[in-house]
Amino acid sequence: MGLPTVRQLEYFVTAARLGTFAAAAAAHHVAQPSLSEQITVLEKSLDLALFTRTSRRLLLTDAGKQLLPLAERAVANVTEVADMSRRVKSVDQGTVSFGTFNSAHLYLLTDLIREFRTRFPGVRIRVTGLNSAEVADAVRDGHLEAGLVQLPIDDRELTVTPSVFVDQAVYVTVDPDNARGPIDITTLAQRRLILSEARWSNDDPLRVSLLERAQSAGVTVEPIVEVEFQTHALELAAQGVGDSLVSFHVGRSMIARRGMFWAPLDPPVVEHYAFVTRRSGAISPATREFMRLAQRILARVEQTAPSVDPPA
């Protein structure tokens, strides 16, 4: 006969605990003959006698005693699977699995996580800060459900939303004379530059844009220092080591706090950001709501930010 069913194992475990078919049937809200029949089918399928039936109580046979812990474990596992399914389908439970670029905490992640936790305190949040190319790879491989990345990225097997946020790369310096007016590529090539994304320089959209402009103008842009993070490049620029290029929203608070000066590039380098998800993957309600809230906060950042024009 076939394999035991979960229902048969549940009936067996309950009968073993309560000692009678009548009590087990009452616990499961079924008729006693139905429960007794299912246990008989279970015994036949295993070709084992599980109970010794007496006038007062059911007694487990040796085979029944050996089966009981296995049946209890199987029933518990099925219950856990059902609980997991309910958690995953509920926006009030589960886990947010999200990736984004490493400087997003400066204007997005802190508010996003705080507001999300206020609304959905039962949801666990796992946010990984990576380079945009790494985020895309992690989503593509199924390690993350979704991510916020700077475009362009390799979109194989990914669904890319329309641009959800726009920023602009700006030139930053401690020397006010160096920030008078927009900075073209020829001027940039003459400056002492500190550039971020040292590891990903060949894939970084800003680096790629600078290289294309330099080649067209017949000049070479050679940084004097390369580091990984924009915030580190900004800190070095604030200490006068050199000048840097950063995303405006990443640098704006430090620029104001450290008394630095900035200027746009000529022509501007506009940065577009988008959500990515796996084309064949499902998004949990919690992660989807996390993305919706992120989009609202990013829109708020754009509305409250001053125009990206150079200071007078």
N, C-alpha and C positions, 0 to 999 in steps of 0.2 A: 504494500500500500504506500501512499504518499508520505511525505515528511510531516512531522507534527506542525500544527498551526499555532500561532501565537495565542489564539483563544483557548485552544486545548491546554496549552501550558499554563495560562492564567487560571483556568478552572482547576487544574491539578494542584497548583501552588496554594490556592485558596482552600481547597478541600483538605490538603495536608495540614494547613495551619489551623483550620476551624474544627476538623475532626469528623464532620458529617457532610453528606451531599446536600442535605436540606439547608444547613447554615451557609454553605458555599453558594447554593442557588439563590438564597435570599440576598447575599452580599452582591451578587452580580445582577439581581433583578431579573432572573430567568426562572422558568419552571424546572423543578428538580429533575424530571425525566430527561429534559434536554441536556442539562449539565451531565447527568449520569451517562447519557449516550455518548457525549463527546469524550469523556474520560475512557469509556470502553473502546471507542475508536482509536484513541491515543495508545492504549495498551496493545491493541491489535497491530497498529502500525509499527510499534517497537518490538512486538512479539515478547512482551514482558508483562507480568502481573505487578502492578504498582501498589495496590492496597490489599490488605486482608480485611474482608468485610465481616464485622461482628455485629451483634444486635445493638450495641451501644455506640461504638466509635469506629472510625476508619483507622487502621494501623498500617503504616508504611512497611512494605516489604523491603528486603535488602536492596533490590533494584530501585525501589521508590526512594529510599534514602540517598542513593547515589545520584539519582536524577534531580532531586529537589534543588540542590545548590545551582546546578546547571540551568534548570528551568527558571529559577529566581533571577539569575544573571541575564538570561535571554529576555525575560519580561522587562527587567529594568532597562536594558539596552534599547528595546523598542520604545519604552516610555520616554527615554532620553532623546531618541530620534524625533518623536512627536513633539516634545518640548522645544527642541532645536528648530523644527519647522515653524512652530508658532512664533518663536523669537525672531527668526529671519524675516517672516512675513509681516512683522509688526514694526511700525516706526518708533514705538515706545521702548523697544528692546533691541538686541543685536549689537553689531559692531560696525562703526564707520571705518572703511579702509580706503585711505585717500593719500595721494602724493602730490607734492608741489615743489617749486624751486625754493632754494634754501633761505632766501631773504624775504619770503612772503610773511613771516611773523612780524615784520616791521610795520605793516599797514593792514594786514588781513587776519592772520591766524588767531591772534590773541582775542580780538573781538568776536570772531567767528566761533571759536571754541567756547568762550564764555556764554554767548547768547544761545548756542545750541544746547549746552549743558543745562541752562536755565529752562529751556523748553522741553528737553528730553533727558531727564536725569538718569533714566534707566539704560541709556545707550553708552557703550564703551566707544572711545574714539582713538583711532590709531592713525596718526598723520606722519608721513615720512617726508623729510626735507631733502630733496635731491636736485641734481641738474635736470633740466627739462627732458633731455634725451634719455636719462636714466628713468624718469617717471614714465615716459612713453614705453620703454622696454618692460618695466615692471607691470604696467597695465596690460600690455600685449601678452606677457607670459602668464597672466592671471594672478600675480602676487599682490596686485592692488586692484580694487574695483574701478577706480576713477582717479583722475588727476587734473591739476591746473598747470598748463605748460605755456611757454613762450613759443610762438610760431616763427618760422616753419619747423616742423618735426617730421620724422619718418612716420607716415600715417598708415603703413601696412597693417591690416587687420584691426584698425582702430576707427572709431567714429569720432569725428572732430566737430564740435559745436561751432556755430559762428562766433566771431570774436566777442568775448564777454568783458574785456578790459583793455584799455589802451594806455600806454605810458610812452615816455620819450627819453632817449639817452641825452644826458647833458654833460658838459665839461665843467669840472670842479677844480678850484684852486684857492690858495690862500693869498694870492697876489691879485689885487683888484685890476691892475693894468692888463693882466692876462685874460680877463673876462669881459673886456670891452667889445661888445658886439658878437654876432655869431662866428663860430670857429669853423673855417673850411679845412679840407684835408691837407692842403699845403702848409697852413699854419700849424696844424696838429702834428705834422711830421717834424716840426722844428722844436716841439715841446718835450720836456722830460716827463714821460708818461708812466703811470702805474696802472696796469690793466688786470682785471680779474679773469676768472675762468681759465686759469693756467692749464688745468688738466684737459679741458674741453675746448681749447682755443680754435681747433679746426671746425667745430660744430657750433660754436657760439654765434648767434645771428649778428651781434654787434661786431665781433671780430671779422666775420665774413664780409659785412658791409664795408668796414674800414679797408680791408684788403682790396676789394673791388674798386673803391674810390681811389686808393693809392695807385693801383695799377693804371687806371685811366688817366691820372694826373702825372704819372711818371715819377712818383716819389715813393719813399719807403717809410713806413711807420714801425719804429722799433722801440718797444717799451724798455725802460731802464729797470723795471721791477714787474714781475708777474706773480700774482697771488691767486688763491682760490675764490675768495669771497669778496663781493662788492663792499661790504662793511669794513673789511680789512684794508682794501684799497683806499677807502675814504679816510680811515684813521691815519694811514701813512700820509695821505695828501694833507690832512689837517695839521700834521707835524712838519710840513714843508719838505718832505722827501721828494715830492714831485707832484704833478697834476694828474687827475684821473677822469674817467668817464663812468658814469653810473646812471641807473634808471632814476628818473626824477623822484618818484614816490618812495623809492628805497632811500635816497639820500637827503630828502628835504628836511627831516627833523635834525639830522646831524649837521647839515649845512648851516641851518639857522643857529643851532646851539653852539657850534664851534666858530661862528663868525667867518665862514668861508664865502666864496663868491662863485657864481656859476653862469654859464652861457649856453645857449642851444647850439647845436651843430648846424652847419650850412652845407647842403640841405639837411633838414631835420632827419633824424633816425627815429622813426615811429615804431614802437614795440606793441605787437598784438598778442593777447593771451586768450587761450581757449580751454574748455574742458575736453578731456579725452576719455573714452570708455572703450572696452573691447567690443568689437563688432558682433561677436558671437556670444558675448557674456551677458548675464543678467545682473542688474543693479538692485541691491537691497533697498527697501523703502528708507532706511536710516541714511544710507549714503546718498540717495537721491535728494532727500530733504536737506542734507548737509550742503550739497551742491547748490540747491535753490537759495539757501541762506547766504552762501558765499557770493552768489551773483548779486544779491541785494546789497550786501556790504560793499562789494566792489563798485556798484553803481553809486553808493553813498560817498565813497572815497572820491570818485570822479566829480561828483556834484559839489563837494565841499572844498576841493583843492583849488588853489588859485590857478589862473591860466599859466600854461608853461611858456611864458615870455620872460626874457632876461630882465633882471632888476634894473630900475632906472639909474 
